[in-house]
Amino acid sequence: MKTGAIDIANASLLAGKPAGGLVVTDESFAIIRRLKTPIWIYDIDNSRIVFANKTACTLWQAEDEAKLCARDLRQDMSAMVRKRLKQYQFDFAERDASFNELWTLYPNGTPTSVMVVYTGIRLADGRMGMHCEVVDHKDDAPENLRSAEALLHTDVMITLYSIDGALLYMNPAARNAAMSSQHLFADIFLSSADHLEVMQALLGHGEHRIVARVCTGAGARWHDISVKRCNDAVTGEPAALVTAIDVTELKIARDKARYLADRDQLTGCYNRAFLLSHIENLSKDGAGKCALLYFDVDKFKQINDALGHEMGDVVLKQLAVRARKMIRGDDMIARLGGDEFVLLLRDVADLDGLKERVAQLRQAFSEPINHATTHVNVTVSAGVSIFEPQEADFTTILSNADIALYISKQNGRDQVTYFDDNIGTAVKERRQIEADIKRGIEKGEFIVHYQPRVDLRTKTIVSAEALVRWNHPENGMIMPDRFIPICEETGMIEALGQWVLDVGCQQAITWAQQGLDTEVSINISPRQFQNDELLGALRHYAKKPGFPRKKIELEITENVLIGDHETIAQKLHEIAALGYRIAIDDFGTGYSNLSYISRFPLNCIKIDKSFISGLPDTGPIIRLILTLAKQINAISVAEGVETRAEYDWLVESGCDQIQGYYLSRPVPIDAFFQSGATPNQITV
């Protein structure tokens, strides 16, 4: 038994246990009954008084001791008071503890404030109870009573320490959270640096506030702590008043929000915004020369299309995991979006060492990725930009790495390119052209010229090929050989091709309304042909009343026919079923299997101009193509006819139609027809 607890467990002091309390027969307790000081014994576990003298009964407004002991005091007791009493019980049992506090009792609902000394006392069954002695029963000022109640019931943890850290006082909330009833101020901090920071500020200017990780009875928590220098009201010695609020849930929520703000949710990598701020702070960190490695997954779209987006996500997450395993502590990986990642590599003064690290990263990336029963081999293309942190400009650094990545893609993928000024200039010019093309499409800077196609028997214009031109606002008219390849590489050819299709179909409608029997020939790029939206657009036009479907010829290159012949044939037959004509453009330059030609619904074969310019040496090849056209009932057209000699040779060889500069260059629509007996009659 701890010193300080009054032992009433001895049977000689007790005489039975009537309902409602204990009958005490010992002389000493008889004396207590006659004292004018209110004294009672409280059973903390059962929330009942088990002994009270007459004065205590009066204080509690009870007729006698038996009726007071019969009361269940739990009904009028707050949860905070119950916690406080449990703390008393623990302290009574563990150490020599007594408490002198101002309490407000509520006998029969009437608030009564008293100063009470509480000490531990053993009950008959060995449990720890509480001996209560009123030492002051005079009325106190209302503000004092209310402040005492607030101090008891508040969730704010209030603790008083001596200036050297010894514990002087804890309110119920602080006691409930404390790891121990006997500890030093320094013991609550998990980080000694936090304690040092608080003490330096306290001794320096008398107060401080900090959010710190602390030790509590519930484990490590985050507390918002305010410390103020004061004096102990009992001794007058310097002290520290500490108020704390548990902000663990708020801290976790804020950390999660910050994590989500700084991170990519799929891979856990940092995002673009965080990378930007980090690079801007590199010079403050004293970092040496750094490198930005910008990489993406080769043919990632095919992985998504063939294996599904779930597998695509697995690939991205695995690459992020592998990168984190390979980089050093101060390095960083960020995901910019899609399959694009950036690695920030610090302190890379040794170029050979950097190249070795990059090679190791790419080797790690190339290992097969396994998920369930699926196995994927991936490669990455990368661009590297080396920079000094003192000269760091995120936009320029990232742009340089992106340019180098672009070169890696252009050179066949699965490569790494290191940026320098030479490649930067060329690629920046290319990027500017791409941006201009996109702007030109959006602002309607492209126009269509038409080149006539003439029937060699009737000498009449039977068709007009729609050829796009770029009327650049600064550089004037730009020919397609300068922008069509770029459009094809970037995918802008689909938007541009759809626009040309719209213009060509509208021109066919106009000519039909004018009574002209002239066909419009429109080029369809490979990417446009593969896009399912092409069929939708063709169906849309075919449904228009009076639309001259038979006067629209779609030109596809020979390379379109290479691949899945069944799928290609099905699509061509669907187009033909809508009433459109189909021509093979630039025939003879591809590698199509001639045995498959007859399976496609072709109306026209256009002989590539390279064979025409090669006459007479290429004559046998041209005659072979002319024969093939006749065999499949297709019209033969010679492209690029520029001389009279070429014209005469083609007439003699039985070619059906020709087009080229010998007849006319591509011209605007208002200059298309020449004067003659009829609007489409020409003289050769």
C-alpha positions as CSV (number, residue, x, y, z in Angstrom):
1,M,0.0,0.0,0.0
2,K,1.3,3.4,-1.0
3,T,2.0,5.9,1.7
4,G,-0.7,8.6,2.0
5,A,-3.7,6.4,1.5
6,I,-5.9,5.9,4.6
7,D,-6.5,2.2,5.1
8,I,-10.1,1.4,6.2
9,A,-9.8,-2.2,4.8
10,N,-9.3,-3.5,8.4
11,A,-12.4,-5.3,9.4
12,S,-12.2,-3.9,13.0
13,L,-13.0,-0.5,11.6
14,L,-16.1,-1.6,9.7
15,A,-19.3,-3.2,11.0
16,G,-21.2,-4.5,8.1
17,K,-22.4,-3.0,4.8
18,P,-26.0,-1.9,4.9
19,A,-27.5,-0.7,1.6
20,G,-26.4,2.8,0.8
21,G,-23.2,2.9,2.8
22,L,-20.9,1.7,5.6
23,V,-21.6,1.8,9.3
24,V,-18.5,2.9,11.1
25,T,-18.2,2.0,14.8
26,D,-14.6,2.9,15.5
27,E,-14.2,5.8,17.9
28,S,-12.1,7.8,15.4
29,F,-14.8,7.7,12.8
30,A,-17.4,8.6,15.5
31,I,-15.3,11.8,16.1
32,I,-15.3,12.4,12.3
33,R,-19.1,12.2,12.3
34,R,-19.2,15.1,14.9
35,L,-16.8,17.4,13.0
36,K,-18.1,20.6,11.6
37,T,-15.9,20.1,8.5
38,P,-17.7,18.3,5.7
39,I,-16.0,14.9,5.2
40,W,-17.1,12.0,3.0
41,I,-15.7,8.9,1.4
42,Y,-16.4,8.3,-2.3
43,D,-16.5,5.0,-4.2
44,I,-15.0,6.1,-7.5
45,D,-15.8,2.8,-9.4
46,N,-19.5,2.9,-8.4
47,S,-20.0,6.7,-8.3
48,R,-21.5,6.5,-4.8
49,I,-20.7,8.1,-1.4
50,V,-20.1,5.3,1.1
51,F,-19.6,7.4,4.3
52,A,-20.4,11.0,5.2
53,N,-20.5,13.0,8.4
54,K,-23.5,15.1,9.3
55,T,-22.0,18.3,8.0
56,A,-21.3,16.6,4.7
57,C,-25.0,15.5,4.5
58,T,-26.0,19.1,5.0
59,L,-23.7,20.2,2.2
60,W,-25.1,17.5,-0.1
61,Q,-28.7,18.5,1.0
62,A,-29.4,14.9,2.3
63,E,-31.7,14.1,5.2
64,D,-29.2,11.6,6.6
65,E,-26.2,9.5,5.6
66,A,-28.2,6.5,4.4
67,K,-30.2,8.6,1.9
68,L,-27.0,10.3,0.7
69,C,-25.3,6.9,0.2
70,A,-28.2,5.7,-1.8
71,R,-27.8,8.4,-4.5
72,D,-26.3,7.4,-7.8
73,L,-24.1,10.4,-8.5
74,R,-23.3,9.2,-12.0
75,Q,-26.5,10.7,-13.4
76,D,-25.4,14.3,-12.8
77,M,-21.7,13.7,-13.7
78,S,-20.1,14.8,-16.9
79,A,-17.7,12.6,-18.9
80,M,-14.8,14.9,-18.1
81,V,-15.4,14.7,-14.3
82,R,-15.5,10.9,-14.6
83,K,-12.2,10.9,-16.4
84,R,-10.7,13.2,-13.7
85,L,-11.8,11.0,-10.9
86,K,-10.3,8.0,-12.6
87,Q,-7.0,9.9,-12.9
88,Y,-7.2,10.6,-9.1
89,Q,-7.8,6.9,-8.5
90,F,-4.7,6.0,-10.5
91,D,-2.5,8.6,-8.9
92,F,-3.7,7.6,-5.4
93,A,-2.6,4.0,-6.1
94,E,0.7,4.8,-7.8
95,R,2.1,7.6,-5.8
96,D,1.7,9.7,-2.6
97,A,-0.9,12.0,-4.1
98,S,-3.4,14.5,-2.7
99,F,-5.2,17.2,-4.5
100,N,-6.5,20.5,-3.3
101,E,-9.0,21.8,-5.9
102,L,-12.0,24.1,-6.2
103,W,-14.9,21.9,-7.3
104,T,-18.6,22.7,-8.0
105,L,-20.9,20.1,-6.6
106,Y,-24.6,19.8,-7.6
107,P,-26.6,18.5,-4.6
108,N,-30.2,18.1,-5.9
109,G,-29.2,20.2,-8.9
110,T,-28.0,23.2,-6.9
111,P,-24.4,24.4,-7.8
112,T,-22.2,24.6,-4.7
113,S,-18.6,25.5,-5.0
114,V,-16.1,24.2,-2.4
115,M,-12.4,23.8,-2.0
116,V,-11.8,20.1,-1.3
117,V,-8.7,18.1,-0.3
118,Y,-8.8,14.7,-2.0
119,T,-6.7,11.7,-0.7
120,G,-6.8,8.0,-1.4
121,I,-8.5,5.6,0.9
122,R,-8.7,1.8,0.7
123,L,-12.3,0.4,0.7
124,A,-13.2,-2.9,2.4
125,D,-12.7,-4.9,-0.7
126,G,-9.3,-3.4,-1.4
127,R,-10.3,-1.0,-4.2
128,M,-9.1,2.5,-4.1
129,G,-11.6,5.1,-3.0
130,M,-11.3,8.8,-2.3
131,H,-11.4,10.7,1.0
132,C,-12.9,14.1,0.6
133,E,-12.5,17.0,3.1
134,V,-13.8,20.5,2.5
135,V,-11.3,23.1,3.6
136,D,-13.1,26.2,2.4
137,H,-16.8,26.6,1.9
138,K,-17.1,30.3,1.5
139,D,-18.5,31.8,-1.7
140,D,-16.1,32.8,-4.4
141,A,-16.5,35.4,-7.2
142,P,-18.5,34.1,-10.2
143,E,-15.7,34.6,-12.6
144,N,-13.4,32.4,-10.4
145,L,-16.0,29.7,-10.2
146,R,-16.6,29.7,-13.9
147,S,-12.9,29.7,-14.7
148,A,-12.3,26.7,-12.5
149,E,-15.2,24.9,-14.2
150,A,-13.8,25.8,-17.6
151,L,-10.3,24.5,-16.6
152,L,-11.8,21.2,-15.5
153,H,-14.0,20.6,-18.6
154,T,-12.0,22.0,-21.5
155,D,-10.3,19.7,-24.0
156,V,-7.4,22.0,-24.2
157,M,-4.4,20.5,-22.3
158,I,-3.0,22.9,-19.8
159,T,0.1,22.1,-17.9
160,L,2.4,24.1,-15.6
161,Y,6.2,23.3,-15.4
162,S,8.9,24.9,-13.4
163,I,11.4,26.7,-15.5
164,D,13.8,23.7,-15.2
165,G,11.1,21.4,-16.6
166,A,9.6,19.8,-13.4
167,L,5.8,19.1,-13.5
168,L,3.8,21.4,-11.2
169,Y,0.2,21.0,-12.5
170,M,-2.0,19.3,-15.1
171,N,-5.6,20.0,-15.8
172,P,-7.8,16.9,-16.5
173,A,-7.4,17.1,-20.3
174,A,-3.6,17.2,-19.9
175,R,-3.6,14.5,-17.3
176,N,-5.7,12.3,-19.5
177,A,-3.3,12.6,-22.5
178,A,0.0,12.4,-20.5
179,M,2.2,9.4,-20.8
180,S,2.9,9.7,-17.1
181,S,1.9,11.6,-14.1
182,Q,5.5,12.2,-13.3
183,H,7.5,13.5,-16.2
184,L,9.7,16.4,-17.3
185,F,8.8,19.0,-19.9
186,A,11.6,17.7,-22.2
187,D,10.1,14.1,-22.0
188,I,7.1,15.0,-24.0
189,F,9.0,15.9,-27.2
190,L,9.9,13.1,-29.6
191,S,12.5,15.4,-31.1
192,S,15.1,17.0,-28.8
193,A,15.5,19.7,-31.5
194,D,11.8,20.8,-30.9
195,H,12.4,21.0,-27.1
196,L,15.6,23.1,-27.6
197,E,13.7,25.4,-30.0
198,V,11.0,26.0,-27.4
199,M,13.3,26.6,-24.5
200,Q,15.5,29.0,-26.5
201,A,12.5,31.0,-27.4
202,L,11.0,30.9,-23.9
203,L,14.2,32.1,-22.3
204,G,14.8,34.6,-25.1
205,H,11.5,36.4,-25.4
206,G,9.1,34.6,-23.1
207,E,6.8,32.7,-25.5
208,H,6.7,30.3,-28.4
209,R,4.4,28.3,-30.5
210,I,5.2,25.1,-32.3
211,V,3.4,22.1,-33.9
212,A,5.5,19.1,-32.7
213,R,5.3,15.4,-32.5
214,V,4.9,14.4,-28.8
215,C,4.8,11.4,-26.5
216,T,1.3,10.7,-25.0
217,G,-0.4,7.8,-23.3
218,A,-2.0,7.0,-26.7
219,G,1.4,6.9,-28.4
220,A,3.0,9.5,-30.7
221,R,0.6,12.4,-31.5
222,W,0.9,15.9,-33.1
223,H,0.2,18.8,-30.7
224,D,-0.1,22.5,-31.4
225,I,1.8,23.8,-28.4
226,S,1.9,27.3,-27.0
227,V,4.4,28.1,-24.2
228,K,4.4,31.3,-22.1
229,R,6.8,32.3,-19.3
230,C,5.0,33.1,-16.0
231,N,5.4,32.6,-12.2
232,D,4.2,29.7,-10.1
233,A,1.3,31.1,-8.0
234,V,2.3,28.9,-5.1
235,T,6.1,29.5,-4.9
236,G,6.5,32.6,-7.0
237,E,9.3,31.0,-8.9
238,P,9.6,31.3,-12.7
239,A,7.5,28.7,-14.5
240,A,6.3,27.8,-18.0
241,L,2.5,27.6,-18.8
242,V,2.0,25.1,-21.6
243,T,-1.3,24.9,-23.5
244,A,-1.7,22.2,-26.2
245,I,-4.3,21.1,-28.6
246,D,-4.2,17.7,-30.3
247,V,-4.1,18.3,-34.1
248,T,-3.1,14.8,-35.2
249,E,-6.1,14.3,-37.4
250,L,-5.8,17.8,-38.9
251,K,-2.1,17.2,-39.5
252,I,-2.7,13.9,-41.2
253,A,-5.4,15.5,-43.3
254,R,-3.1,18.4,-44.3
255,D,-0.2,16.0,-45.0
256,K,-2.5,14.0,-47.2
257,A,-3.8,17.1,-49.0
258,R,-0.2,18.2,-49.5
259,Y,0.8,14.7,-50.7
260,L,-2.1,14.8,-53.2
261,A,-1.1,18.3,-54.3
262,D,2.5,17.3,-54.8
263,R,2.2,13.8,-56.1
264,D,0.8,11.8,-59.0
265,Q,-1.9,9.6,-57.6
266,L,-1.2,6.6,-59.9
267,T,2.5,6.2,-59.5
268,G,3.2,8.1,-56.3
269,C,5.9,10.2,-58.1
270,Y,6.1,13.9,-57.7
271,N,4.1,16.0,-60.2
272,R,5.1,18.9,-62.5
273,A,4.3,21.7,-60.0
274,F,6.5,20.2,-57.2
275,L,9.3,19.5,-59.6
276,L,9.2,23.1,-60.7
277,S,9.4,24.5,-57.2
278,H,12.2,22.0,-56.3
279,I,14.3,23.0,-59.3
280,E,13.9,26.6,-58.4
281,N,15.3,25.9,-54.9
282,L,18.3,23.9,-56.1
283,S,20.6,26.8,-56.0
284,K,19.7,27.5,-52.4
285,D,20.6,23.9,-51.5
286,G,24.1,24.3,-52.9
287,A,23.6,21.6,-55.5
288,G,26.3,21.1,-58.2
289,K,25.7,20.5,-61.9
290,C,22.4,18.6,-62.4
291,A,20.7,16.7,-65.2
292,L,17.1,16.4,-66.2
293,L,16.3,13.1,-67.9
294,Y,13.0,13.3,-69.8
295,F,11.7,9.9,-70.9
296,D,8.5,8.2,-72.1
297,V,7.4,4.7,-73.1
298,D,7.9,3.7,-76.7
299,K,4.5,2.9,-78.4
300,F,2.7,3.2,-75.1
301,K,-0.6,3.8,-77.0
302,Q,-0.3,0.3,-78.5
303,I,0.1,-1.2,-75.1
304,N,-3.1,0.5,-73.9
305,D,-5.0,-0.5,-77.1
306,A,-3.8,-4.1,-77.2
307,L,-3.7,-5.0,-73.5
308,G,-6.0,-2.5,-71.9
309,H,-5.5,0.6,-69.7
310,E,-5.1,-1.6,-66.6
311,M,-2.0,-3.1,-68.0
312,G,-0.9,0.4,-69.2
313,D,-1.2,1.6,-65.6
314,V,0.8,-1.4,-64.4
315,V,3.6,-0.5,-66.8
316,L,3.7,3.1,-65.5
317,K,3.7,2.1,-61.9
318,Q,6.4,-0.5,-62.4
319,L,8.7,2.0,-64.2
320,A,8.2,4.4,-61.3
321,V,9.2,1.7,-58.8
322,R,12.3,0.8,-60.8
323,A,13.3,4.4,-61.1
324,R,13.0,5.0,-57.4
325,K,15.2,2.0,-56.7
326,M,17.9,3.2,-59.0
327,I,18.2,6.9,-58.1
328,R,20.1,8.3,-55.2
329,G,18.8,10.0,-52.1
330,D,18.8,13.6,-53.4
331,D,17.5,12.6,-56.9
332,M,13.9,12.9,-57.8
333,I,11.4,11.3,-60.1
334,A,8.3,13.1,-61.4
335,R,5.5,12.1,-63.7
336,L,4.4,14.9,-66.0
337,G,1.3,13.0,-67.3
338,G,0.5,10.1,-69.6
339,D,3.6,8.0,-70.0
340,E,6.0,11.0,-69.6
341,F,8.4,11.0,-66.7
342,V,11.3,13.2,-65.6
343,L,14.3,12.2,-63.5
344,L,16.2,15.0,-61.7
345,L,19.8,13.7,-61.2
346,R,21.9,15.9,-58.9
347,D,25.7,16.4,-58.8
348,V,26.6,15.0,-62.3
349,A,29.8,16.8,-63.0
350,D,31.3,13.6,-64.5
351,L,29.6,13.2,-67.9
352,D,30.9,9.6,-68.3
353,G,29.4,8.8,-64.9
354,L,26.1,10.3,-65.9
355,K,26.0,8.3,-69.1
356,E,26.7,5.1,-67.1
357,R,23.8,5.9,-64.7
358,V,21.5,6.6,-67.6
359,A,22.5,3.3,-69.2
360,Q,21.7,1.5,-65.9
361,L,18.3,3.1,-65.7
362,R,17.4,2.2,-69.2
363,Q,18.5,-1.4,-68.5
364,A,16.3,-1.6,-65.5
365,F,13.4,-0.2,-67.5
366,S,13.9,-2.8,-70.3
367,E,13.3,-5.8,-67.9
368,P,10.0,-7.6,-68.7
369,I,7.0,-6.4,-66.8
370,N,4.7,-9.2,-65.5
371,H,1.2,-8.9,-64.4
372,A,-1.0,-12.0,-63.8
373,T,-0.5,-14.0,-67.0
374,T,0.6,-11.0,-69.1
375,H,4.2,-10.2,-69.9
376,V,5.3,-7.0,-71.6
377,N,8.6,-5.9,-72.9
378,V,9.0,-2.2,-73.0
379,T,11.6,0.3,-74.2
380,V,11.9,4.0,-73.4
381,S,13.2,6.9,-75.3
382,A,15.0,9.7,-73.3
383,G,16.4,13.1,-73.7
384,V,18.9,14.6,-71.2
385,S,19.4,18.3,-70.4
386,I,22.5,19.2,-68.2
387,F,22.3,22.5,-66.3
388,E,23.8,24.6,-63.6
389,P,21.3,25.2,-60.7
390,Q,22.3,28.8,-60.4
391,E,21.1,29.3,-64.0
392,A,18.0,27.1,-63.5
393,D,15.0,28.0,-65.6
394,F,12.5,25.2,-65.5
395,T,10.7,26.0,-68.7
396,T,14.0,26.1,-70.7
397,I,15.5,23.0,-69.0
398,L,12.4,20.9,-69.6
399,S,12.1,22.2,-73.2
400,N,15.7,21.2,-73.9
401,A,15.2,17.7,-72.5
402,D,12.0,17.4,-74.5
403,I,13.8,18.4,-77.7
404,A,16.4,15.8,-77.0
405,L,13.7,13.2,-76.4
406,Y,12.1,14.2,-79.7
407,I,15.4,13.5,-81.5
408,S,15.5,10.0,-79.8
409,K,12.0,9.4,-81.2
410,Q,13.0,10.6,-84.6
411,N,16.0,8.3,-84.7
412,G,14.0,5.2,-84.2
413,R,13.1,5.1,-80.4
414,D,14.8,3.1,-77.6
415,Q,17.6,5.7,-77.5
416,V,18.9,8.5,-75.3
417,T,20.0,11.9,-76.7
418,Y,21.9,14.6,-74.9
419,F,20.8,18.1,-75.6
420,D,23.2,20.6,-77.2
421,D,22.7,23.9,-79.1
422,N,23.0,22.3,-82.5
423,I,20.1,20.0,-82.2
424,G,18.2,22.6,-80.2
425,T,18.2,25.1,-83.1
426,A,16.9,22.6,-85.6
427,V,14.3,21.1,-83.4
428,K,13.0,24.5,-82.2
429,E,12.5,25.5,-85.8
430,R,10.6,22.3,-86.4
431,R,8.5,22.9,-83.3
432,Q,7.7,26.4,-84.5
433,I,6.5,25.0,-87.8
434,E,4.3,22.5,-85.9
435,A,2.8,25.3,-83.9
436,D,2.2,27.4,-87.0
437,I,0.5,24.5,-88.8
438,K,-1.8,24.0,-85.8
439,R,-2.6,27.7,-85.8
440,G,-3.1,27.7,-89.5
441,I,-5.6,24.9,-89.4
442,E,-7.5,26.6,-86.6
443,K,-7.5,30.0,-88.3
444,G,-8.4,28.8,-91.8
445,E,-5.0,29.6,-93.5
446,F,-5.1,26.5,-95.7
447,I,-6.7,26.6,-99.2
448,V,-7.4,24.1,-101.9
449,H,-6.1,24.3,-105.5
450,Y,-7.3,21.9,-108.2
451,Q,-5.3,20.2,-110.9
452,P,-7.2,18.9,-113.9
453,R,-7.1,15.3,-115.1
454,V,-7.8,14.8,-118.8
455,D,-9.3,11.9,-120.8
456,L,-6.8,11.2,-123.6
457,R,-9.6,10.0,-126.0
458,T,-12.1,12.9,-125.5
459,K,-9.5,15.6,-124.6
460,T,-11.8,16.8,-121.8
461,I,-11.3,17.5,-118.2
462,V,-13.0,14.6,-116.4
463,S,-11.6,15.1,-112.9
464,A,-9.9,17.6,-110.6
465,E,-7.5,16.6,-107.8
466,A,-8.0,18.7,-104.7
467,L,-4.5,19.7,-103.5
468,V,-4.0,21.6,-100.2
469,R,-1.8,24.7,-100.0
470,W,-0.8,26.8,-97.0
471,N,-1.3,30.5,-97.4
472,H,1.0,31.5,-94.6
473,P,0.3,35.1,-93.3
474,E,4.1,35.9,-93.3
475,N,5.8,33.5,-95.7
476,G,3.2,33.4,-98.4
477,M,2.1,30.3,-100.3
478,I,3.8,27.1,-98.9
479,M,3.7,23.8,-100.9
480,P,2.5,20.6,-99.3
481,D,5.9,18.9,-99.4
482,R,6.9,21.2,-96.6
483,F,4.0,20.6,-94.2
484,I,2.3,17.3,-95.1
485,P,5.1,15.1,-93.7
486,I,5.0,17.1,-90.4
487,C,1.2,16.8,-90.3
488,E,1.5,13.0,-90.8
489,E,4.0,12.6,-88.0
490,T,2.1,14.7,-85.5
491,G,-1.3,13.4,-86.3
492,M,-2.6,16.9,-87.5
493,I,-3.1,15.2,-90.9
494,E,-6.4,13.9,-89.7
495,A,-7.9,17.3,-89.0
496,L,-6.4,18.8,-92.2
497,G,-7.5,15.8,-94.3
498,Q,-11.1,16.0,-92.9
499,W,-11.1,19.7,-93.9
500,V,-10.0,18.9,-97.4
501,L,-12.6,16.2,-97.7
502,D,-15.3,18.7,-96.6
503,V,-14.1,21.3,-99.2
504,G,-13.8,18.7,-102.0
505,C,-17.3,17.3,-101.3
506,Q,-18.8,20.7,-101.3
507,Q,-17.1,21.5,-104.6
508,A,-18.5,18.4,-106.1
509,I,-22.0,19.5,-105.0
510,T,-21.5,22.9,-106.5
511,W,-20.3,21.5,-109.9
512,A,-23.2,19.0,-110.0
513,Q,-25.7,21.9,-109.3
514,Q,-24.0,23.8,-112.3
515,G,-24.5,20.8,-114.5
516,L,-20.8,20.0,-114.9
517,D,-19.8,16.4,-115.2
518,T,-16.5,16.7,-113.4
519,E,-15.2,14.4,-110.7
520,V,-13.3,15.6,-107.6
521,S,-10.4,13.4,-106.5
522,I,-9.5,13.8,-102.8
523,N,-6.3,12.3,-101.1
524,I,-6.9,10.2,-97.9
525,S,-3.8,9.9,-95.7
526,P,-2.9,6.5,-94.1
527,R,-3.8,7.8,-90.7
528,Q,-7.1,9.2,-91.9
529,F,-7.9,5.9,-93.6
530,Q,-7.3,4.0,-90.4
531,N,-9.5,6.3,-88.4
532,D,-13.1,5.0,-88.0
533,E,-14.3,8.6,-88.3
534,L,-13.7,8.5,-92.0
535,L,-16.5,6.1,-92.6
536,G,-18.8,8.2,-90.5
537,A,-18.0,11.4,-92.5
538,L,-18.5,9.5,-95.8
539,R,-21.9,8.2,-94.6
540,H,-22.9,11.7,-93.6
541,Y,-22.3,13.1,-97.1
542,A,-23.8,10.1,-98.8
543,K,-27.1,10.8,-97.0
544,K,-27.4,14.3,-98.3
545,P,-30.1,14.7,-101.1
546,G,-28.5,15.1,-104.5
547,F,-25.0,14.4,-103.3
548,P,-22.9,13.2,-106.3
549,R,-21.3,10.2,-104.7
550,K,-20.1,8.8,-108.0
551,K,-18.2,12.0,-108.6
552,I,-16.1,11.7,-105.5
553,E,-12.9,9.7,-105.9
554,L,-10.8,8.9,-102.8
555,E,-7.1,8.4,-103.4
556,I,-5.2,6.1,-101.1
557,T,-1.5,5.3,-101.3
558,E,-0.3,1.9,-102.2
559,N,1.2,1.5,-98.7
560,V,-2.3,1.6,-97.2
561,L,-2.9,-1.9,-98.8
562,I,0.0,-3.4,-96.9
563,G,-1.0,-5.2,-93.7
564,D,-4.2,-6.9,-92.7
565,H,-5.7,-7.5,-96.1
566,E,-9.0,-8.7,-94.8
567,T,-9.6,-5.6,-92.7
568,I,-8.4,-3.3,-95.5
569,A,-10.6,-5.0,-98.0
570,Q,-13.7,-4.9,-95.8
571,K,-13.2,-1.1,-95.3
572,L,-12.7,-0.5,-99.0
573,H,-15.8,-2.5,-99.8
574,E,-17.8,-0.4,-97.3
575,I,-16.6,2.8,-98.9
576,A,-17.5,1.4,-102.4
577,A,-20.9,0.3,-101.2
578,L,-21.6,4.0,-100.3
579,G,-21.1,4.9,-103.9
580,Y,-17.6,6.5,-103.8
581,R,-14.9,5.7,-106.3
582,I,-11.5,4.4,-105.0
583,A,-8.1,5.1,-106.6
584,I,-4.6,3.9,-105.7
585,D,-2.2,6.9,-105.7
586,D,1.5,6.8,-106.5
587,F,1.2,3.2,-107.7
588,G,4.5,1.3,-108.2
589,T,6.4,2.9,-105.3
590,G,5.1,0.5,-102.6
591,Y,5.4,-3.1,-102.0
592,S,1.8,-4.4,-102.3
593,N,1.3,-7.9,-103.4
594,L,-0.1,-7.8,-106.9
595,S,-2.1,-10.9,-106.3
596,Y,-4.2,-9.0,-103.7
597,I,-5.0,-6.1,-106.0
598,S,-7.9,-7.9,-107.6
599,R,-9.5,-8.3,-104.2
600,F,-9.9,-4.6,-103.7
601,P,-12.8,-2.6,-105.3
602,L,-10.4,-0.2,-107.2
603,N,-11.7,2.1,-109.9
604,C,-8.5,3.8,-110.8
605,I,-4.7,3.2,-110.7
606,K,-2.5,6.3,-110.8
607,I,1.0,5.6,-112.0
608,D,3.6,7.4,-109.9
609,K,5.3,10.4,-111.7
610,S,8.8,8.9,-111.1
611,F,8.0,6.3,-113.8
612,I,6.7,9.0,-116.2
613,S,9.8,11.1,-115.8
614,G,11.9,8.0,-116.3
615,L,10.7,7.4,-119.9
616,P,11.6,5.7,-122.1
617,D,13.6,3.5,-119.7
618,T,10.6,2.9,-117.5
619,G,8.3,2.1,-120.5
620,P,8.1,-1.6,-119.8
621,I,7.0,-1.1,-116.2
622,I,4.4,1.5,-117.3
623,R,2.9,-0.9,-119.9
624,L,2.8,-3.6,-117.2
625,I,0.7,-1.3,-114.9
626,L,-1.5,-0.3,-117.9
627,T,-2.2,-4.0,-118.5
628,L,-2.9,-4.6,-114.8
629,A,-5.4,-1.7,-114.8
630,K,-7.3,-3.2,-117.8
631,Q,-7.3,-6.6,-116.2
632,I,-9.1,-5.3,-113.1
633,N,-11.3,-2.9,-115.1
634,A,-9.7,0.2,-113.5
635,I,-8.9,3.5,-115.2
636,S,-5.2,4.2,-115.7
637,V,-3.9,7.7,-114.9
638,A,-0.4,8.9,-115.5
639,E,0.7,11.5,-112.9
640,G,3.4,14.2,-113.4
641,V,3.2,14.5,-117.2
642,E,5.4,17.5,-118.1
643,T,6.4,17.2,-121.7
644,R,4.9,16.6,-125.1
645,A,7.0,13.5,-125.6
646,E,5.6,12.0,-122.4
647,Y,2.1,12.9,-123.5
648,D,2.6,11.3,-127.0
649,W,4.1,8.1,-125.5
650,L,1.1,7.6,-123.1
651,V,-1.4,8.2,-125.9
652,E,0.3,5.6,-128.0
653,S,0.5,3.1,-125.1
654,G,-3.2,3.3,-124.4
655,C,-3.2,5.2,-121.1
656,D,-6.7,6.4,-120.2
657,Q,-6.0,9.7,-118.5
658,I,-3.2,12.1,-117.5
659,Q,-2.5,15.0,-115.2
660,G,0.6,17.1,-114.8
661,Y,2.2,20.5,-115.5
662,Y,2.0,19.8,-119.3
663,L,-1.7,20.4,-119.0
664,S,-1.9,22.7,-116.0
665,R,-0.5,23.3,-112.6
666,P,-2.9,23.2,-109.6
667,V,-4.9,26.4,-109.7
668,P,-7.6,28.2,-107.6
669,I,-11.1,27.1,-108.3
670,D,-11.9,30.3,-110.2
671,A,-9.1,29.7,-112.7
672,F,-9.7,26.0,-113.1
673,F,-11.5,25.8,-116.5
674,Q,-9.8,27.1,-119.7
675,S,-11.8,28.8,-122.5
676,G,-13.1,26.5,-125.2
677,A,-16.1,25.0,-126.9
678,T,-17.3,23.7,-123.5
679,P,-16.3,24.6,-120.0
680,N,-14.2,21.5,-119.6
681,Q,-12.8,21.2,-123.1
682,I,-9.0,21.7,-123.4
683,T,-6.5,22.1,-126.3
684,V,-3.3,19.9,-126.3
